[in-house]
């Protein structure tokens, strides 16, 4: 990283912490005036600061509200950097860039869009939470060369799968990107995407190298990609999610009497946490990957620990969920594996804590 890049990232970070939109814009514009190319400013300054925002939230050094404000400021910084900039005449594309329906983290997709424009692509940026019917209507009207589909939330993978299939049925290939598809793109491949890119530069490089092959309409159906869905476990868990959350919440109140004195807000937050567990379980059933569920639970334990909240409630919640799903062999196997991993992670955390206080 050059000194100019590092200095710009530090200046933008300070502006984000101060909630100063004007200073944020000035930081990136000043860096560009000093010779920093705009793609680097987008990805290695704004993108890097946004990743730091996420890390600081996970470590409980930023609140949710501060994280949202920081994201909005980074969005403004993108606009300040690109405002009035003379872009190359589009000679490639068009490319449609969209987030999966239910995905509200739009900044990564915005960065991809701007990088593609800088590379000479014609781009239609549709933003966050694009419903599948609206996306397909857009494809029929505009006939893009490809869709760049973004998702950061793994629980949106079933929707991503439906989106990929719908785009391909309309004759448009899909390049997938974002944390939801796995650090190595495993879920993009599993769900039938025509290509995957780990970051905006790689996506632009892939699209510039050669056009994605146009899929044959109606070539396959989602069940062809995931034959394990025939057991209906994902469908049953997702359809009964509300009942599962209620059963686990009631069971926790019996096991942990102190929960009965929770305020309405505490009850609501606990129910939301349980709902996240059920959602990740359902998604893990969809992609047949126990690592997704296990990773979410150990990550949740770390998040709770950073907030000085005991993670003890996670194990009994899994026990209760296991009892509710005892007739579902894949679900019980997932929960059992995750339970063991959570216990091992808790033991390691306890040993570290004991060593640090000794």
N, C-alpha and C positions, 0 to 999 in steps of 0.2 A: 504494500500500500504506500503510495507516494505521500510526501509531506502535505501536499495540497489536499489530497483526499482525506487524510487523517484529521487535518485541521478543520476541514469543512464538516466532517462527521462530528467532531467535538463541538463546533459552533452550533450545529443543528440540534445536537443533544441538549445543550444548555438552553436553547430556545424552546425546545419541547418541554423541558422541566419547568421553565418559567411561563409556559402557556402563552408564548409570544409569537403569534402567527407572522407578524411583520418581520421579526428577527429571523424566523425560520426561512422565509422566502429570501431575505437578504443573504443568508448564509450560502444557499445553493447558487444564487445568481452571482454572488461575489466569487465563488469558486469557479464558475463557468467563465467569468471574465478574466480570471487568472490563468485560464488555459485548460481547465479540467473539461474533458469531453463530456457531453450530456449523458451518454449511456453510463459512464462511470459515476456521474453524479446521481443518476437515478438508482443504480443498483448498489454501488459501494458506499454511498452516502445515505440517501433516503432509505434504501432497502436495509442497509446495515443498522441504521438507527431504529427502524421498525422492529427488527429482530431483537435488538436490545430492549425495546419496550416490552416485548413478550417475556424475555428473560427476567426483567425486573418485576413484572407482575407475578410470575411464577414464584419468585423469591420473596413475595409479599412486601416489596419495596415501592410498588405502585398499586393504587386501588383500581378497581374496575373502571370507575369514572375517569381517573387519570389516564388509564390505558386508552379509553375511548377518545378522550381529548387529544392525546398524543397522536393517535391515528388520524384524526381530523386535521391536525396541524401538518402532518406529513403529506396528506392529500393536497393541502394548500401549497405545500412546498413543491410538489410535482407541478401544479398549475403555474406557480411562479417561474419555475425553471423553463417550462415549455411555452409560456405565453409569448407570442410574437416571434417565436423562433422559426426561421425559414427551414422548412423540411424539404427533403428531396422529392422530386416529382414521383408519385407512386408508379412503379413498374412491376410490382409483384402483388399477388393476392387476387381478390380481396380475402381477408381473414376475419372471421367473426370471433370475438373474444367474449366469453360469458362465464359467469359463476353458476354452479349447480344450484337448482332451486333449494332454498333453505340455507344457502351459504352466504353469510353476511360479511365475510372478510374479503372485501373487494380490492384492497390495495395491491396485492400480488398480481391480480389480473390487470389492473391499471398500469402497473409497471411493464408487464408484458406488452400491452397495447402500445405504450410510448416507445419502447425499444423497437418494436416492429415498424412503427412509423419512421423512426430514425434510420431504419435499414431499408426504407423505400417500399414498404408494404402499404397497400390500402387497407384500413382497419375499420371495422364496425365494433365499437366497444359497448356492450350491453349492460355491464355493471353487475351488481349483486343480485342473487335470488331470482334467476330467470326461469319462469315456469316452462316446462317442456313444450306445451302447445304454442306458446308465444315464440319460443326459439325456432320451432319447426316452421311456423308461418314466416318468420324472418328469412329462413334459409330458402324457402320456395320463392320469396320475393326478390332476393338478392343474389342467390347462386354463388356463395363463396367457395373458394378453393379448399377451405378447411375450417373447422371449428377448433379453437383453443379453449379447452374446458378446464376451469380452475375450481379446486375445492381444498379447503384446509381442515374440514371437520370430517373425521372418518365415518361418523354415523350417517353421513350423506352418501355413502358409497352405493347403497341400493338405488337411490335416485340417480346417482351418476351413471350407473349401469343402464338404467332405463333411458337416460339422456343420450348416452353413446349409441345405444341400439336404435333409437328414434332418428338420430342424425344420420346414421349409416343407412337406415331404411329410406331416408330422403336423398341418398346418394352423396352425402357429404362426409368425408373422413374426419377423424377426431384425433387431435394431439392433446393428451391429458397432462396436467401438472398441478402441483400443490401438495402439501403435507399429507392430505387424506389418502393419496395414492401410494404411500409408503416411501421410505428414503431411497429405495432401489426401484421404484415403479412397479412393484409386484402386483398391486391391485389394478393398476392401469392395464397390465397385460392380462390379468385374470378376467377383467370385465370387457375385454375385446377392443380396447382402444387401438387405433392404427399406429400411434406413436406415443412416446412419453418423454418428457424433458424434466430434469431436476431443477432447472432455474430458467430465468428469462433469456439469458444469453444462449443457453443450449437450445431453447425452443426456437429462437430466431435463427440460429445456425442450422437447425434441422429443417425448418421451413424454407430457408434460402438454398439449401443444398439441392433439393429436388422436391417436386410436388408430392404430397401424400397420394397414394393410389386411391382412386375412387372405388368405394365398395359397391358390390352388386346389391341393389335394393332387394330386401326380403331374403338375404342369403342365410340368415340364421335368426334364432329367437334366443332371448336371455337364458332359457333353461338349457340350451345347447352348451353355453359356457360353463354353467354351474349345475351339473346333474345331481349333486347332493341336495339341491333344493326340493327334489321330489319327495323327501321325507316330511316336508311341511313344517319342520320345527321352527324355521324362521318365521313363517306365516303365523303360526300359533302364538309364538312369543310376542311378535310385534302387534298382533291383534288384541292380545290380552294384557298389554303393557300396563294400562291403567289399573286393572285388577291386581296385577302382580305388585305394583308399587304400593297399593293400599294394603295388601296382605302383609308385605314386608314391614311397612310402617307400623301396622297394628302389632305385629309380632315383636318388633323392637321395643315398643312401649311396654309390653309384658315382660320382656327380658331386662330392660333398663328402666326401672320405675321413675328415675329422674326425668325422663323424657315427657312424662305426663304433665310436668310443670312448665314445659316449653311454652313460650309465647307463640302467637299465631305466626309471626315472622319466622321463628325458629322451626316450627312445624313445616312451613312452606319450603324453607331452605333444605331441610332434611328430605322432604318428599322430592324436591328437584334433584338432590344428589342421588337418591335411589333411582329416579327415572333415568339419569345418565347411565347408571350401572346397567339397567335393563336395556337401554338403547344400545350400549356397546356390546352387551351379550348378544342381542339380536343381530347386530352387524357382523359380529364374529361368526355367528352361525351362517350368515349369508355368504361370507367369503371363506368359511371353513378354515379359520386361522385362530388358534388359541392364543397366539402371541399378541394379537390385537387386544383381546380382553385382558390378558395378564398385564400387558404394558400399561393399559389405561388404569388399572387398579393400583399398580405400584406407583405410577405417576400421581394418582390422586392421593395416595398415602404421603408422598413427598410434599404435595401442595398443602395438605392438612398440617403436616409437621412444621412447614415454614410459617404457618399461621398459629402455631402453638395450640392446635386443635387435636385431641387424641384421635388416632385412626382406629381405635378399638372397635368402633361401630361397624367397620367394613367387614370384619370376619363374621359376626352374627348376622349381618345382612346377607352375606353369601350363604350361610347355613339355612336361613329362612327361604332364600330363593331356591336353594337346592331341594328343599322339601316340597316347594310348590311345583317344581319341574322334574320330580323324580321319575316320571314316565317318559322323559325325553332323553334318550341316551347321549346324543351329542351335546346337549346343553349341560347335562350332569358332568360329563367328562370335562367340558370347558371350565365349569365352576370349580370342580375338584382341583384341576391343574392350577387355576388362578389362586385358589385358597392356599395351596402349598407355597406358591411363589410369594404371596403376600406375607405369609408367616416367616419365610426366610428373609424377606426384605425387612420386616419388623425386627427380627432378631439382630440383623446386622446394624440397624439403626440404634437399637438399644445398646449394643456393644460399643458403638461409636460414642453414644451419649455417656455411657459409663466411663469410658476412657477419658473423655474430655472433662469430666467432673471429678475424676480421681485425684 
